[in-house]
Amino acid sequence: MTDVRREIEHVWDNYRRYHHSTGETIIWYELQPFGSTAGTDSLYDDVYDEGLQSTGGLRYQTGVIIPVVQIQETEDTKRAMADGRHPLQNANGVASVKDMRDAGISDVSEYRKHLNDMFFYDGRYYSISSYRVRGRGRDDVIITFEGIEKYLDQEFAFDPGPTAVAVNDYSWPAAFPT
């Protein structure tokens, strides 16, 4: 009989080895829950469905850097029209449950809590549209997620939105192999 814990450790070791060679990361922003304290929790106007001017809106916890084993961007296949349509890019990724827990993401195995989270990758912000837990043994192994590009300056009326995190976004590859 195979020890599931040993198998999961083997998966994480190979995951870490692969990440070491690719080096891809995202910045994950967890939505602060809706509550009654305007200073710390997200707060929305019940009638207008937008943040309260100067006191409320969607609030996110400070972004945390999470290594990903794979992330893929899919450009919008429709063209930008003169009538004001913005193309929206999609991104799909895979991250380790262990890395997300170590970074401080709460309830990693519960998908509902993370459907309003955001992540930052390659100079773009994405809202989570799909969050799946995979590889359940004694413990969960990986998270697959999908995001749709957000235009913060247009879609976050009266919302403070996520805090910027300083990132050196070098073009790939950053250096030639030696």
ZIQUI-V799333 format. One record per run of one state. SS is the DSSP state (alpha for helix, beta for strand, coil for the rest). FROM is the first residue (numbers start at 0). LEN is the number of residues. If there is no record, write none. Layout:
BEGIN
ss=SS from=FROM len=LEN
ss=SS from=FROM len=LEN
END
This chain:
BEGIN
ss=coil from=0 len=3
ss=alpha from=3 len=19
ss=coil from=22 len=2
ss=beta from=24 len=5
ss=coil from=29 len=1
ss=beta from=30 len=1
ss=coil from=31 len=2
ss=beta from=33 len=1
ss=coil from=34 len=7
ss=beta from=41 len=3
ss=coil from=44 len=6
ss=beta from=50 len=1
ss=coil from=51 len=5
ss=beta from=56 len=1
ss=coil from=57 len=1
ss=beta from=58 len=2
ss=coil from=60 len=3
ss=beta from=63 len=11
ss=coil from=74 len=15
ss=beta from=89 len=7
ss=alpha from=96 len=7
ss=coil from=103 len=8
ss=alpha from=111 len=3
ss=coil from=114 len=3
ss=beta from=117 len=4
ss=coil from=121 len=2
ss=beta from=123 len=11
ss=coil from=134 len=7
ss=beta from=141 len=9
ss=coil from=150 len=1
ss=alpha from=151 len=4
ss=coil from=155 len=5
ss=beta from=160 len=1
ss=coil from=161 len=17
END
